[in-house]
Amino acid sequence: MKKIFLMCFFLLGISAVSFAQGGGGRMGGNPEEQAKRLQAQLKLDDAQTAKIKAIYEVQAKKRDSLMTATNGDRQAMMQAWRPMMEASNVKIKEVLTADQKAAFEKWQAERASRMRQGGGNPPPAQK
């Protein structure tokens, strides 16, 4: 029984470390990957991609601070995370052209629909 208990704690610890280091694609990947994904989907130029990458970097730092501050309280983290994510999306839209903004909003709506249906991260960008 002790061995099973210790194994559970070991696996929980490994999962926590993996989540803290980005979780292998959870939360959309690192800022560079997120910016590259948008570059491919929205046909961004290099200047737009750099600005969006900077927005995602700030967002990642806030997310990491939030995870530390909430001590693993998932509900508290999600309540605080939502306004930060919405603020980042507003900043991203400011960088986009009208056509790109429309495509971004469509992509967000599709992603929200997948999340409600139990999906997860978006499929890889089409080339």
Order of alpha helices (4+ residues) and beta strands (2+ residues): alpha-alpha-alpha-alpha-alpha
